[in-house]
């Protein structure tokens, strides 16, 4: 009898200029992070609409992480400041909906921080795994 080990589905929205390049550097340096992390490259972290995060949870994601440039280093001048404000509002909405705060994270990772990217992803997956499967916004039509 085979026991199915729970593996969380993680959606990572990564800024094209810094975080996605950090993920690429982690890969080039052969630093490992779980394959259950699905990366979506966005031009800037400020382009991540909070509805994208809610939709990811609805579609079966167990955790969502947004990675962007460090404040002050945004290629679009102030994009990550908008992200920080928008995510603060989203976190209070997720609290209202009853979704654990630990299922969503905002991290600043530069292109030169491949090791930080891998460590952040490993830590986030470990945290979400401890929380278990997300059933709060689950849409049963999206299940296989």
N, C-alpha and C positions, 0 to 999 in steps of 0.2 A: 504494500500500500504506500503510495507516494503522498507526502504531505506538501501541500502548496504553501510555500513561504510567501508571506505578504511583502510585496515590493511597491512602494508608493510611486504614483505618477507625479512627477514634478515638472511644471512649466516654468521656464526661465526666459524672461524678456531681457535681452542684452543689447545695450547701446552698441551701434556699429563701430564707433571710433575707439572705445576703451574696453568695455567688458567683453565684447565679442572677440576682440584682439587678445584679451587676457585668456579667454577660453582656448583660442588658437595656440597661444604660447604654452598653455598647460598641456595641450596635445603634443606640441612639438617637443616638449621636455619630458614626455611620457609620464606625466603626473596623472594619476587615475582619479576619476570620480564616477559615480554610478551612471550606467547607461540609461537609467530611468529618467534622467534629466533631459527634457526636450527643450532645446534652445530655439527661441524665436528672435531673429535679428531685427531690430528696429533702428531707424536713423538716429533717434535720440530717446533717452528714457522718458522725456516729456511727451512723447507720442503714444505712451501706453495709457489708454483710456481706462478708467476704473471699470467700465463695463467689460473690457477684455478679461479682467481678472475674475469678475463674477461669472462670466461666460465659461472661463476655464474650469472653475469649480463646478458649474452646472454640467459641463461635459465630462466630468469624472476626475479632474485633477485633485490630488490630495494636498498639494502645496503649490504656491506660486511665489516666485522670487523675481524681483526687478533689480537689475544691475545697471549702473550707469557710471559716468565719469565722476571723479571727485568734485565736490563743490568748488567752483572757481576755475576748473579745468575743462568745462564743457565746450565743445567745438561750436555750439550754437549760443555761446555767451552765458545764458541764464536758464537753459533748459532744465538742469537738474534742480534748480530752486523751485521751479513749477512742479516738478515731480515730487519733491519733498512735501510741499503744501498739499498737493492732490492726494498723496498717500496718507497723510495725517487724517484727512477727511474720510478716506476709504477705510482706514483702520477703525474709526468710530462706527462706520456703517456696518462693518463686519462684526463688531462687538454687538451691535443691535440685532443682527441676524443670527447671532449665536454661533458664529464660526470662530474657532479658537484663534487667538492673536498669533500664535506661533506658526500657523499655516501660511502666513504671508510675511515676506521679509523684503526690505529695501537695503541694498548694499552698494557701496561705491568701490569699484574695482578698475584700476587703470590697465592700459595695454601692457605694461611692464610687470604686472602682478599675476602671472600665471599660477604661481604657488598659492597665492591668496584665493584665486578663483577656485582652484581644486579643493582647498581646505574649506572654503565657504560652502561649496556644493555638498561636500561630504558631511559637514556639520548640519546643514539644512535637511538633508535626506535622513540623517540619524534622528533629528528632532521630529520630523513628520512621521517617521516609522514608529516612534514611541507613541505618537498620538493615535495611530491607527487609521483606518479608512475613513474618508470624509463622506458623510451621508447627509449632511445638512442641506445642501443645495442640489443634491443629486437628481438628475433627470433620467428616469428609468428608460426612456426611449433611446438614450445615448449608450446604453450598455449593450454588449455583444449578445 
